[in-house]
């Protein structure tokens, strides 16, 4: 089999399931979850009230 001399570089898409999008979504979810827990704690409402 003959290998090509020039290998084209693939550009990563700016939409869909992309590594950067997944990382950003995970970080935003963590920030939102911590904000929810702190809000419930300081307002004394929600699941943390016992």
ModelCIF file with pLDDT and N, C-alpha, C, O atoms, coordinates in Angstrom:
data_MODEL
#
_entry.id   MODEL 
#
_entity.id                         1 
_entity.type                       polymer 
_entity.pdbx_number_of_molecules   1 
#
_entity_poly.entity_id                      1 
_entity_poly.type                           'polypeptide(L)' 
_entity_poly.nstd_linkage                   no 
_entity_poly.nstd_monomer                   no 
_entity_poly.pdbx_seq_one_letter_code       
;(UNK)(UNK)(UNK)(UNK)(UNK)(UNK)(UNK)(UNK)(UNK)(UNK)(UNK)(UNK)(UNK)(UNK)(UNK)(UNK)
(UNK)(UNK)(UNK)(UNK)(UNK)(UNK)(UNK)(UNK)(UNK)(UNK)(UNK)(UNK)(UNK)(UNK)(UNK)(UNK)
(UNK)(UNK)(UNK)(UNK)(UNK)(UNK)(UNK)(UNK)(UNK)(UNK)(UNK)(UNK)(UNK)(UNK)(UNK)(UNK)
(UNK)(UNK)
;
_entity_poly.pdbx_seq_one_letter_code_can   XXXXXXXXXXXXXXXXXXXXXXXXXXXXXXXXXXXXXXXXXXXXXXXXXX 
_entity_poly.pdbx_strand_id                 A 
#
loop_
_entity_poly_seq.entity_id 
_entity_poly_seq.num 
_entity_poly_seq.mon_id 
_entity_poly_seq.hetero 
1 1  UNK n 
1 2  UNK n 
1 3  UNK n 
1 4  UNK n 
1 5  UNK n 
1 6  UNK n 
1 7  UNK n 
1 8  UNK n 
1 9  UNK n 
1 10 UNK n 
1 11 UNK n 
1 12 UNK n 
1 13 UNK n 
1 14 UNK n 
1 15 UNK n 
1 16 UNK n 
1 17 UNK n 
1 18 UNK n 
1 19 UNK n 
1 20 UNK n 
1 21 UNK n 
1 22 UNK n 
1 23 UNK n 
1 24 UNK n 
1 25 UNK n 
1 26 UNK n 
1 27 UNK n 
1 28 UNK n 
1 29 UNK n 
1 30 UNK n 
1 31 UNK n 
1 32 UNK n 
1 33 UNK n 
1 34 UNK n 
1 35 UNK n 
1 36 UNK n 
1 37 UNK n 
1 38 UNK n 
1 39 UNK n 
1 40 UNK n 
1 41 UNK n 
1 42 UNK n 
1 43 UNK n 
1 44 UNK n 
1 45 UNK n 
1 46 UNK n 
1 47 UNK n 
1 48 UNK n 
1 49 UNK n 
1 50 UNK n 
#
_struct_asym.id          A 
_struct_asym.entity_id   1 
#
loop_
_ma_qa_metric.id 
_ma_qa_metric.mode 
_ma_qa_metric.name 
_ma_qa_metric.software_group_id 
_ma_qa_metric.type 
1 global pLDDT . pLDDT 
2 local  pLDDT . pLDDT 
#
_ma_qa_metric_global.metric_id      1 
_ma_qa_metric_global.metric_value   82.34 
_ma_qa_metric_global.model_id       1 
_ma_qa_metric_global.ordinal_id     1 
#
loop_
_ma_qa_metric_local.label_asym_id 
_ma_qa_metric_local.label_comp_id 
_ma_qa_metric_local.label_seq_id 
_ma_qa_metric_local.metric_id 
_ma_qa_metric_local.metric_value 
_ma_qa_metric_local.model_id 
_ma_qa_metric_local.ordinal_id 
A UNK 1  2 73.00 1 1  
A UNK 2  2 82.00 1 2  
A UNK 3  2 83.00 1 3  
A UNK 4  2 79.00 1 4  
A UNK 5  2 86.00 1 5  
A UNK 6  2 88.00 1 6  
A UNK 7  2 83.00 1 7  
A UNK 8  2 83.00 1 8  
A UNK 9  2 87.00 1 9  
A UNK 10 2 81.00 1 10 
A UNK 11 2 79.00 1 11 
A UNK 12 2 71.00 1 12 
A UNK 13 2 68.00 1 13 
A UNK 14 2 68.00 1 14 
A UNK 15 2 71.00 1 15 
A UNK 16 2 68.00 1 16 
A UNK 17 2 69.00 1 17 
A UNK 18 2 71.00 1 18 
A UNK 19 2 74.00 1 19 
A UNK 20 2 78.00 1 20 
A UNK 21 2 79.00 1 21 
A UNK 22 2 84.00 1 22 
A UNK 23 2 88.00 1 23 
A UNK 24 2 89.00 1 24 
A UNK 25 2 91.00 1 25 
A UNK 26 2 93.00 1 26 
A UNK 27 2 95.00 1 27 
A UNK 28 2 96.00 1 28 
A UNK 29 2 97.00 1 29 
A UNK 30 2 97.00 1 30 
A UNK 31 2 97.00 1 31 
A UNK 32 2 96.00 1 32 
A UNK 33 2 95.00 1 33 
A UNK 34 2 95.00 1 34 
A UNK 35 2 94.00 1 35 
A UNK 36 2 90.00 1 36 
A UNK 37 2 88.00 1 37 
A UNK 38 2 90.00 1 38 
A UNK 39 2 89.00 1 39 
A UNK 40 2 87.00 1 40 
A UNK 41 2 85.00 1 41 
A UNK 42 2 88.00 1 42 
A UNK 43 2 87.00 1 43 
A UNK 44 2 82.00 1 44 
A UNK 45 2 81.00 1 45 
A UNK 46 2 77.00 1 46 
A UNK 47 2 69.00 1 47 
A UNK 48 2 59.00 1 48 
A UNK 49 2 61.00 1 49 
A UNK 50 2 56.00 1 50 
#
loop_
_atom_site.group_PDB 
_atom_site.id 
_atom_site.type_symbol 
_atom_site.label_atom_id 
_atom_site.label_alt_id 
_atom_site.label_comp_id 
_atom_site.label_asym_id 
_atom_site.label_entity_id 
_atom_site.label_seq_id 
_atom_site.pdbx_PDB_ins_code 
_atom_site.Cartn_x 
_atom_site.Cartn_y 
_atom_site.Cartn_z 
_atom_site.occupancy 
_atom_site.B_iso_or_equiv 
_atom_site.pdbx_formal_charge 
_atom_site.auth_seq_id 
_atom_site.auth_comp_id 
_atom_site.auth_asym_id 
_atom_site.auth_atom_id 
_atom_site.pdbx_PDB_model_num 
ATOM 1   N N  . UNK A 1 1  ? 0.844   -1.177 0.000  1.00 73.00 ? 1  UNK A N  1 
ATOM 2   C CA . UNK A 1 1  ? 0.000   0.000  0.000  1.00 73.00 ? 1  UNK A CA 1 
ATOM 3   C C  . UNK A 1 1  ? 0.893   1.245  0.000  1.00 73.00 ? 1  UNK A C  1 
ATOM 4   O O  . UNK A 1 1  ? 1.897   1.292  0.712  1.00 73.00 ? 1  UNK A O  1 
ATOM 5   N N  . UNK A 1 2  ? 0.535   2.223  -0.778 1.00 82.00 ? 2  UNK A N  1 
ATOM 6   C CA . UNK A 1 2  ? 1.321   3.448  -0.889 1.00 82.00 ? 2  UNK A CA 1 
ATOM 7   C C  . UNK A 1 2  ? 0.776   4.469  0.102  1.00 82.00 ? 2  UNK A C  1 
ATOM 8   O O  . UNK A 1 2  ? -0.429  4.713  0.149  1.00 82.00 ? 2  UNK A O  1 
ATOM 9   N N  . UNK A 1 3  ? 1.663   5.062  0.893  1.00 83.00 ? 3  UNK A N  1 
ATOM 10  C CA . UNK A 1 3  ? 1.259   6.087  1.852  1.00 83.00 ? 3  UNK A CA 1 
ATOM 11  C C  . UNK A 1 3  ? 1.322   7.453  1.186  1.00 83.00 ? 3  UNK A C  1 
ATOM 12  O O  . UNK A 1 3  ? 2.239   7.719  0.409  1.00 83.00 ? 3  UNK A O  1 
ATOM 13  N N  . UNK A 1 4  ? 0.359   8.321  1.480  1.00 79.00 ? 4  UNK A N  1 
ATOM 14  C CA . UNK A 1 4  ? 0.401   9.663  0.874  1.00 79.00 ? 4  UNK A CA 1 
ATOM 15  C C  . UNK A 1 4  ? 1.527   10.497 1.483  1.00 79.00 ? 4  UNK A C  1 
ATOM 16  O O  . UNK A 1 4  ? 1.880   10.332 2.651  1.00 79.00 ? 4  UNK A O  1 
ATOM 17  N N  . UNK A 1 5  ? 2.083   11.398 0.667  1.00 86.00 ? 5  UNK A N  1 
ATOM 18  C CA . UNK A 1 5  ? 3.172   12.251 1.144  1.00 86.00 ? 5  UNK A CA 1 
ATOM 19  C C  . UNK A 1 5  ? 2.652   13.347 2.066  1.00 86.00 ? 5  UNK A C  1 
ATOM 20  O O  . UNK A 1 5  ? 3.312   13.715 3.038  1.00 86.00 ? 5  UNK A O  1 
ATOM 21  N N  . UNK A 1 6  ? 1.479   13.861 1.760  1.00 88.00 ? 6  UNK A N  1 
ATOM 22  C CA . UNK A 1 6  ? 0.899   14.939 2.561  1.00 88.00 ? 6  UNK A CA 1 
ATOM 23  C C  . UNK A 1 6  ? -0.360  14.396 3.231  1.00 88.00 ? 6  UNK A C  1 
ATOM 24  O O  . UNK A 1 6  ? -1.267  13.897 2.566  1.00 88.00 ? 6  UNK A O  1 
ATOM 25  N N  . UNK A 1 7  ? -0.398  14.503 4.558  1.00 83.00 ? 7  UNK A N  1 
ATOM 26  C CA . UNK A 1 7  ? -1.570  14.064 5.316  1.00 83.00 ? 7  UNK A CA 1 
ATOM 27  C C  . UNK A 1 7  ? -2.362  15.315 5.694  1.00 83.00 ? 7  UNK A C  1 
ATOM 28  O O  . UNK A 1 7  ? -1.845  16.174 6.408  1.00 83.00 ? 7  UNK A O  1 
ATOM 29  N N  . UNK A 1 8  ? -3.596  15.433 5.233  1.00 83.00 ? 8  UNK A N  1 
ATOM 30  C CA . UNK A 1 8  ? -4.370  16.640 5.571  1.00 83.00 ? 8  UNK A CA 1 
ATOM 31  C C  . UNK A 1 8  ? -4.690  16.681 7.063  1.00 83.00 ? 8  UNK A C  1 
ATOM 32  O O  . UNK A 1 8  ? -4.933  15.653 7.695  1.00 83.00 ? 8  UNK A O  1 
ATOM 33  N N  . UNK A 1 9  ? -4.684  17.901 7.607  1.00 87.00 ? 9  UNK A N  1 
ATOM 34  C CA . UNK A 1 9  ? -5.016  18.089 9.020  1.00 87.00 ? 9  UNK A CA 1 
ATOM 35  C C  . UNK A 1 9  ? -6.519  18.294 9.144  1.00 87.00 ? 9  UNK A C  1 
ATOM 36  O O  . UNK A 1 9  ? -7.123  19.060 8.392  1.00 87.00 ? 9  UNK A O  1 
ATOM 37  N N  . UNK A 1 10 ? -7.107  17.598 10.101 1.00 81.00 ? 10 UNK A N  1 
ATOM 38  C CA . UNK A 1 10 ? -8.540  17.734 10.351 1.00 81.00 ? 10 UNK A CA 1 
ATOM 39  C C  . UNK A 1 10 ? -8.791  18.899 11.274 1.00 81.00 ? 10 UNK A C  1 
ATOM 40  O O  . UNK A 1 10 ? -8.120  19.035 12.297 1.00 81.00 ? 10 UNK A O  1 
ATOM 41  N N  . UNK A 1 11 ? -9.740  19.737 10.935 1.00 79.00 ? 11 UNK A N  1 
ATOM 42  C CA . UNK A 1 11 ? -10.166 20.802 11.837 1.00 79.00 ? 11 UNK A CA 1 
ATOM 43  C C  . UNK A 1 11 ? -11.273 20.250 12.722 1.00 79.00 ? 11 UNK A C  1 
ATOM 44  O O  . UNK A 1 11 ? -12.198 19.600 12.235 1.00 79.00 ? 11 UNK A O  1 
ATOM 45  N N  . UNK A 1 12 ? -11.180 20.506 14.003 1.00 71.00 ? 12 UNK A N  1 
ATOM 46  C CA . UNK A 1 12 ? -12.212 20.037 14.920 1.00 71.00 ? 12 UNK A CA 1 
ATOM 47  C C  . UNK A 1 12 ? -13.472 20.874 14.744 1.00 71.00 ? 12 UNK A C  1 
ATOM 48  O O  . UNK A 1 12 ? -13.384 22.084 14.535 1.00 71.00 ? 12 UNK A O  1 
ATOM 49  N N  . UNK A 1 13 ? -14.635 20.250 14.824 1.00 68.00 ? 13 UNK A N  1 
ATOM 50  C CA . UNK A 1 13 ? -15.875 21.006 14.635 1.00 68.00 ? 13 UNK A CA 1 
ATOM 51  C C  . UNK A 1 13 ? -16.140 21.943 15.814 1.00 68.00 ? 13 UNK A C  1 
ATOM 52  O O  . UNK A 1 13 ? -15.694 21.693 16.934 1.00 68.00 ? 13 UNK A O  1 
ATOM 53  N N  . UNK A 1 14 ? -16.867 23.016 15.545 1.00 68.00 ? 14 UNK A N  1 
ATOM 54  C CA . UNK A 1 14 ? -17.219 23.981 16.593 1.00 68.00 ? 14 UNK A CA 1 
ATOM 55  C C  . UNK A 1 14 ? -18.622 23.719 17.118 1.00 68.00 ? 14 UNK A C  1 
ATOM 56  O O  . UNK A 1 14 ? -19.188 24.583 17.789 1.00 68.00 ? 14 UNK A O  1 
ATOM 57  N N  . UNK A 1 15 ? -19.194 22.575 16.839 1.00 71.00 ? 15 UNK A N  1 
ATOM 58  C CA . UNK A 1 15 ? -20.541 22.245 17.276 1.00 71.00 ? 15 UNK A CA 1 
ATOM 59  C C  . UNK A 1 15 ? -20.590 20.765 17.630 1.00 71.00 ? 15 UNK A C  1 
ATOM 60  O O  . UNK A 1 15 ? -19.677 20.010 17.296 1.00 71.00 ? 15 UNK A O  1 
ATOM 61  N N  . UNK A 1 16 ? -21.652 20.357 18.304 1.00 68.00 ? 16 UNK A N  1 
ATOM 62  C CA . UNK A 1 16 ? -21.823 18.951 18.635 1.00 68.00 ? 16 UNK A CA 1 
ATOM 63  C C  . UNK A 1 16 ? -21.028 18.546 19.873 1.00 68.00 ? 16 UNK A C  1 
ATOM 64  O O  . UNK A 1 16 ? -20.612 19.391 20.665 1.00 68.00 ? 16 UNK A O  1 
ATOM 65  N N  . UNK A 1 17 ? -20.827 17.253 20.022 1.00 69.00 ? 17 UNK A N  1 
ATOM 66  C CA . UNK A 1 17 ? -20.100 16.719 21.172 1.00 69.00 ? 17 UNK A CA 1 
ATOM 67  C C  . UNK A 1 17 ? -18.613 16.855 20.923 1.00 69.00 ? 17 UNK A C  1 
ATOM 68  O O  . UNK A 1 17 ? -18.014 16.047 20.213 1.00 69.00 ? 17 UNK A O  1 
ATOM 69  N N  . UNK A 1 18 ? -18.043 17.845 21.489 1.00 71.00 ? 18 UNK A N  1 
ATOM 70  C CA . UNK A 1 18 ? -16.630 18.152 21.320 1.00 71.00 ? 18 UNK A CA 1 
ATOM 71  C C  . UNK A 1 18 ? -15.996 18.154 22.701 1.00 71.00 ? 18 UNK A C  1 
ATOM 72  O O  . UNK A 1 18 ? -16.676 18.400 23.697 1.00 71.00 ? 18 UNK A O  1 
ATOM 73  N N  . UNK A 1 19 ? -14.709 17.882 22.767 1.00 74.00 ? 19 UNK A N  1 
ATOM 74  C CA . UNK A 1 19 ? -14.023 17.772 24.066 1.00 74.00 ? 19 UNK A CA 1 
ATOM 75  C C  . UNK A 1 19 ? -14.171 19.046 24.889 1.00 74.00 ? 19 UNK A C  1 
ATOM 76  O O  . UNK A 1 19 ? -14.455 18.976 26.085 1.00 74.00 ? 19 UNK A O  1 
ATOM 77  N N  . UNK A 1 20 ? -13.981 20.220 24.264 1.00 78.00 ? 20 UNK A N  1 
ATOM 78  C CA . UNK A 1 20 ? -14.088 21.487 24.997 1.00 78.00 ? 20 UNK A CA 1 
ATOM 79  C C  . UNK A 1 20 ? -15.503 21.699 25.519 1.00 78.00 ? 20 UNK A C  1 
ATOM 80  O O  . UNK A 1 20 ? -15.688 22.134 26.656 1.00 78.00 ? 20 UNK A O  1 
ATOM 81  N N  . UNK A 1 21 ? -16.495 21.396 24.700 1.00 79.00 ? 21 UNK A N  1 
ATOM 82  C CA . UNK A 1 21 ? -17.892 21.579 25.117 1.00 79.00 ? 21 UNK A CA 1 
ATOM 83  C C  . UNK A 1 21 ? -18.232 20.688 26.303 1.00 79.00 ? 21 UNK A C  1 
ATOM 84  O O  . UNK A 1 21 ? -18.915 21.118 27.233 1.00 79.00 ? 21 UNK A O  1 
ATOM 85  N N  . UNK A 1 22 ? -17.760 19.457 26.271 1.00 84.00 ? 22 UNK A N  1 
ATOM 86  C CA . UNK A 1 22 ? -18.050 18.536 27.366 1.00 84.00 ? 22 UNK A CA 1 
ATOM 87  C C  . UNK A 1 22 ? -17.392 18.999 28.661 1.00 84.00 ? 22 UNK A C  1 
ATOM 88  O O  . UNK A 1 22 ? -18.003 18.912 29.727 1.00 84.00 ? 22 UNK A O  1 
ATOM 89  N N  . UNK A 1 23 ? -16.158 19.490 28.585 1.00 88.00 ? 23 UNK A N  1 
ATOM 90  C CA . UNK A 1 23 ? -15.465 19.979 29.774 1.00 88.00 ? 23 UNK A CA 1 
ATOM 91  C C  . UNK A 1 23 ? -16.168 21.216 30.346 1.00 88.00 ? 23 UNK A C  1 
ATOM 92  O O  . UNK A 1 23 ? -16.355 21.321 31.558 1.00 88.00 ? 23 UNK A O  1 
ATOM 93  N N  . UNK A 1 24 ? -16.553 22.145 29.475 1.00 89.00 ? 24 UNK A N  1 
ATOM 94  C CA . UNK A 1 24 ? -17.239 23.354 29.916 1.00 89.00 ? 24 UNK A CA 1 
ATOM 95  C C  . UNK A 1 24 ? -18.585 23.010 30.557 1.00 89.00 ? 24 UNK A C  1 
ATOM 96  O O  . UNK A 1 24 ? -18.938 23.573 31.593 1.00 89.00 ? 24 UNK A O  1 
ATOM 97  N N  . UNK A 1 25 ? -19.325 22.104 29.954 1.00 91.00 ? 25 UNK A N  1 
ATOM 98  C CA . UNK A 1 25 ? -20.617 21.696 30.496 1.00 91.00 ? 25 UNK A CA 1 
ATOM 99  C C  . UNK A 1 25 ? -20.461 21.058 31.874 1.00 91.00 ? 25 UNK A C  1 
ATOM 100 O O  . UNK A 1 25 ? -21.259 21.328 32.771 1.00 91.00 ? 25 UNK A O  1 
ATOM 101 N N  . UNK A 1 26 ? -19.452 20.224 32.049 1.00 93.00 ? 26 UNK A N  1 
ATOM 102 C CA . UNK A 1 26 ? -19.213 19.595 33.344 1.00 93.00 ? 26 UNK A CA 1 
ATOM 103 C C  . UNK A 1 26 ? -18.853 20.602 34.417 1.00 93.00 ? 26 UNK A C  1 
ATOM 104 O O  . UNK A 1 26 ? -19.330 20.514 35.549 1.00 93.00 ? 26 UNK A O  1 
ATOM 105 N N  . UNK A 1 27 ? -18.011 21.561 34.061 1.00 95.00 ? 27 UNK A N  1 
ATOM 106 C CA . UNK A 1 27 ? -17.616 22.590 35.041 1.00 95.00 ? 27 UNK A CA 1 
ATOM 107 C C  . UNK A 1 27 ? -18.794 23.474 35.427 1.00 95.00 ? 27 UNK A C  1 
ATOM 108 O O  . UNK A 1 27 ? -18.949 23.819 36.599 1.00 95.00 ? 27 UNK A O  1 
ATOM 109 N N  . UNK A 1 28 ? -19.625 23.844 34.459 1.00 96.00 ? 28 UNK A N  1 
ATOM 110 C CA . UNK A 1 28 ? -20.808 24.658 34.772 1.00 96.00 ? 28 UNK A CA 1 
ATOM 111 C C  . UNK A 1 28 ? -21.781 23.881 35.655 1.00 96.00 ? 28 UNK A C  1 
ATOM 112 O O  . UNK A 1 28 ? -22.419 24.462 36.532 1.00 96.00 ? 28 UNK A O  1 
ATOM 113 N N  . UNK A 1 29 ? -21.898 22.581 35.430 1.00 97.00 ? 29 UNK A N  1 
ATOM 114 C CA . UNK A 1 29 ? -22.776 21.763 36.262 1.00 97.00 ? 29 UNK A CA 1 
ATOM 115 C C  . UNK A 1 29 ? -22.252 21.696 37.697 1.00 97.00 ? 29 UNK A C  1 
ATOM 116 O O  . UNK A 1 29 ? -23.034 21.751 38.646 1.00 97.00 ? 29 UNK A O  1 
ATOM 117 N N  . UNK A 1 30 ? -20.936 21.576 37.858 1.00 97.00 ? 30 UNK A N  1 
ATOM 118 C CA . UNK A 1 30 ? -20.359 21.546 39.210 1.00 97.00 ? 30 UNK A CA 1 
ATOM 119 C C  . UNK A 1 30 ? -20.569 22.874 39.932 1.00 97.00 ? 30 UNK A C  1 
ATOM 120 O O  . UNK A 1 30 ? -20.906 22.892 41.116 1.00 97.00 ? 30 UNK A O  1 
ATOM 121 N N  . UNK A 1 31 ? -20.370 23.984 39.221 1.00 97.00 ? 31 UNK A N  1 
ATOM 122 C CA . UNK A 1 31 ? -20.572 25.301 39.828 1.00 97.00 ? 31 UNK A CA 1 
ATOM 123 C C  . UNK A 1 31 ? -22.036 25.484 40.217 1.00 97.00 ? 31 UNK A C  1 
ATOM 124 O O  . UNK A 1 31 ? -22.330 25.997 41.297 1.00 97.00 ? 31 UNK A O  1 
ATOM 125 N N  . UNK A 1 32 ? -22.953 25.070 39.348 1.00 96.00 ? 32 UNK A N  1 
ATOM 126 C CA . UNK A 1 32 ? -24.377 25.189 39.647 1.00 96.00 ? 32 UNK A CA 1 
ATOM 127 C C  . UNK A 1 32 ? -24.788 24.341 40.836 1.00 96.00 ? 32 UNK A C  1 
ATOM 128 O O  . UNK A 1 32 ? -25.596 24.776 41.656 1.00 96.00 ? 32 UNK A O  1 
ATOM 129 N N  . UNK A 1 33 ? -24.243 23.136 40.940 1.00 95.00 ? 33 UNK A N  1 
ATOM 130 C CA . UNK A 1 33 ? -24.595 22.255 42.052 1.00 95.00 ? 33 UNK A CA 1 
ATOM 131 C C  . UNK A 1 33 ? -24.101 22.839 43.380 1.00 95.00 ? 33 UNK A C  1 
ATOM 132 O O  . UNK A 1 33 ? -24.835 22.831 44.368 1.00 95.00 ? 33 UNK A O  1 
ATOM 133 N N  . UNK A 1 34 ? -22.876 23.338 43.408 1.00 95.00 ? 34 UNK A N  1 
ATOM 134 C CA . UNK A 1 34 ? -22.343 23.946 44.632 1.00 95.00 ? 34 UNK A CA 1 
ATOM 135 C C  . UNK A 1 34 ? -23.143 25.197 44.997 1.00 95.00 ? 34 UNK A C  1 
ATOM 136 O O  . UNK A 1 34 ? -23.418 25.437 46.173 1.00 95.00 ? 34 UNK A O  1 
ATOM 137 N N  . UNK A 1 35 ? -23.517 25.995 43.990 1.00 94.00 ? 35 UNK A N  1 
ATOM 138 C CA . UNK A 1 35 ? -24.329 27.184 44.259 1.00 94.00 ? 35 UNK A CA 1 
ATOM 139 C C  . UNK A 1 35 ? -25.685 26.800 44.838 1.00 94.00 ? 35 UNK A C  1 
ATOM 140 O O  . UNK A 1 35 ? -26.182 27.473 45.740 1.00 94.00 ? 35 UNK A O  1 
ATOM 141 N N  . UNK A 1 36 ? -26.285 25.736 44.336 1.00 90.00 ? 36 UNK A N  1 
ATOM 142 C CA . UNK A 1 36 ? -27.561 25.266 44.858 1.00 90.00 ? 36 UNK A CA 1 
ATOM 143 C C  . UNK A 1 36 ? -27.435 24.819 46.311 1.00 90.00 ? 36 UNK A C  1 
ATOM 144 O O  . UNK A 1 36 ? -28.279 25.168 47.137 1.00 90.00 ? 36 UNK A O  1 
ATOM 145 N N  . UNK A 1 37 ? -26.406 24.061 46.632 1.00 88.00 ? 37 UNK A N  1 
ATOM 146 C CA . UNK A 1 37 ? -26.195 23.595 48.002 1.00 88.00 ? 37 UNK A CA 1 
ATOM 147 C C  . UNK A 1 37 ? -25.963 24.777 48.948 1.00 88.00 ? 37 UNK A C  1 
ATOM 148 O O  . UNK A 1 37 ? -26.518 24.808 50.047 1.00 88.00 ? 37 UNK A O  1 
ATOM 149 N N  . UNK A 1 38 ? -25.147 25.750 48.528 1.00 90.00 ? 38 UNK A N  1 
ATOM 150 C CA . UNK A 1 38 ? -24.887 26.921 49.381 1.00 90.00 ? 38 UNK A CA 1 
ATOM 151 C C  . UNK A 1 38 ? -26.140 27.763 49.568 1.00 90.00 ? 38 UNK A C  1 
ATOM 152 O O  . UNK A 1 38 ? -26.382 28.270 50.663 1.00 90.00 ? 38 UNK A O  1 
ATOM 153 N N  . UNK A 1 39 ? -26.939 27.922 48.519 1.00 89.00 ? 39 UNK A N  1 
ATOM 154 C CA . UNK A 1 39 ? -28.184 28.686 48.633 1.00 89.00 ? 39 UNK A CA 1 
ATOM 155 C C  . UNK A 1 39 ? -29.142 28.017 49.608 1.00 89.00 ? 39 UNK A C  1 
ATOM 156 O O  . UNK A 1 39 ? -29.744 28.690 50.445 1.00 89.00 ? 39 UNK A O  1 
ATOM 157 N N  . UNK A 1 40 ? -29.289 26.715 49.511 1.00 87.00 ? 40 UNK A N  1 
ATOM 158 C CA . UNK A 1 40 ? -30.169 26.001 50.432 1.00 87.00 ? 40 UNK A CA 1 
ATOM 159 C C  . UNK A 1 40 ? -29.651 26.089 51.865 1.00 87.00 ? 40 UNK A C  1 
ATOM 160 O O  . UNK A 1 40 ? -30.440 26.183 52.805 1.00 87.00 ? 40 UNK A O  1 
ATOM 161 N N  . UNK A 1 41 ? -28.346 26.059 52.034 1.00 85.00 ? 41 UNK A N  1 
ATOM 162 C CA . UNK A 1 41 ? -27.772 26.119 53.377 1.00 85.00 ? 41 UNK A CA 1 
ATOM 163 C C  . UNK A 1 41 ? -28.010 27.491 54.016 1.00 85.00 ? 41 UNK A C  1 
ATOM 164 O O  . UNK A 1 41 ? -28.432 27.582 55.169 1.00 85.00 ? 41 UNK A O  1 
ATOM 165 N N  . UNK A 1 42 ? -27.736 28.552 53.259 1.00 88.00 ? 42 UNK A N  1 
ATOM 166 C CA . UNK A 1 42 ? -27.860 29.896 53.837 1.00 88.00 ? 42 UNK A CA 1 
ATOM 167 C C  . UNK A 1 42 ? -29.306 30.344 53.990 1.00 88.00 ? 42 UNK A C  1 
ATOM 168 O O  . UNK A 1 42 ? -29.614 31.098 54.913 1.00 88.00 ? 42 UNK A O  1 
ATOM 169 N N  . UNK A 1 43 ? -30.200 29.902 53.113 1.00 87.00 ? 43 UNK A N  1 
ATOM 170 C CA . UNK A 1 43 ? -31.604 30.279 53.229 1.00 87.00 ? 43 UNK A CA 1 
ATOM 171 C C  . UNK A 1 43 ? -32.405 29.328 54.129 1.00 87.00 ? 43 UNK A C  1 
ATOM 172 O O  . UNK A 1 43 ? -33.564 29.598 54.446 1.00 87.00 ? 43 UNK A O  1 
ATOM 173 N N  . UNK A 1 44 ? -31.787 28.223 54.535 1.00 82.00 ? 44 UNK A N  1 
ATOM 174 C CA . UNK A 1 44 ? -32.401 27.221 55.403 1.00 82.00 ? 44 UNK A CA 1 
ATOM 175 C C  . UNK A 1 44 ? -33.700 26.674 54.793 1.00 82.00 ? 44 UNK A C  1 
ATOM 176 O O  . UNK A 1 44 ? -34.700 26.505 55.490 1.00 82.00 ? 44 UNK A O  1 
ATOM 177 N N  . UNK A 1 45 ? -33.668 26.402 53.485 1.00 81.00 ? 45 UNK A N  1 
ATOM 178 C CA . UNK A 1 45 ? -34.788 25.795 52.768 1.00 81.00 ? 45 UNK A CA 1 
ATOM 179 C C  . UNK A 1 45 ? -34.260 24.598 51.995 1.00 81.00 ? 45 UNK A C  1 
ATOM 180 O O  . UNK A 1 45 ? -33.062 24.502 51.728 1.00 81.00 ? 45 UNK A O  1 
ATOM 181 N N  . UNK A 1 46 ? -35.148 23.692 51.639 1.00 77.00 ? 46 UNK A N  1 
ATOM 182 C CA . UNK A 1 46 ? -34.770 22.605 50.755 1.00 77.00 ? 46 UNK A CA 1 
ATOM 183 C C  . UNK A 1 46 ? -34.410 21.333 51.484 1.00 77.00 ? 46 UNK A C  1 
ATOM 184 O O  . UNK A 1 46 ? -34.857 21.098 52.607 1.00 77.00 ? 46 UNK A O  1 
ATOM 185 N N  . UNK A 1 47 ? -33.598 20.515 50.843 1.00 69.00 ? 47 UNK A N  1 
ATOM 186 C CA . UNK A 1 47 ? -33.269 19.187 51.351 1.00 69.00 ? 47 UNK A CA 1 
ATOM 187 C C  . UNK A 1 47 ? -32.338 19.210 52.579 1.00 69.00 ? 47 UNK A C  1 
ATOM 188 O O  . UNK A 1 47 ? -32.316 18.262 53.363 1.00 69.00 ? 47 UNK A O  1 
ATOM 189 N N  . UNK A 1 48 ? -31.582 20.284 52.733 1.00 59.00 ? 48 UNK A N  1 
ATOM 190 C CA . UNK A 1 48 ? -30.626 20.323 53.841 1.00 59.00 ? 48 UNK A CA 1 
ATOM 191 C C  . UNK A 1 48 ? -31.256 20.776 55.158 1.00 59.00 ? 48 UNK A C  1 
ATOM 192 O O  . UNK A 1 48 ? -30.562 20.868 56.171 1.00 59.00 ? 48 UNK A O  1 
ATOM 193 N N  . UNK A 1 49 ? -32.546 21.056 55.158 1.00 61.00 ? 49 UNK A N  1 
ATOM 194 C CA . UNK A 1 49 ? -33.214 21.473 56.389 1.00 61.00 ? 49 UNK A CA 1 
ATOM 195 C C  . UNK A 1 49 ? -33.575 20.254 57.225 1.00 61.00 ? 49 UNK A C  1 
ATOM 196 O O  . UNK A 1 49 ? -34.371 19.422 56.788 1.00 61.00 ? 49 UNK A O  1 
ATOM 197 N N  . UNK A 1 50 ? -33.007 20.135 58.414 1.00 56.00 ? 50 UNK A N  1 
ATOM 198 C CA . UNK A 1 50 ? -33.360 19.046 59.334 1.00 56.00 ? 50 UNK A CA 1 
ATOM 199 C C  . UNK A 1 50 ? -33.412 19.500 60.719 1.00 56.00 ? 50 UNK A C  1 
ATOM 200 O O  . UNK A 1 50 ? -33.694 18.708 61.618 1.00 56.00 ? 50 UNK A O  1 
#
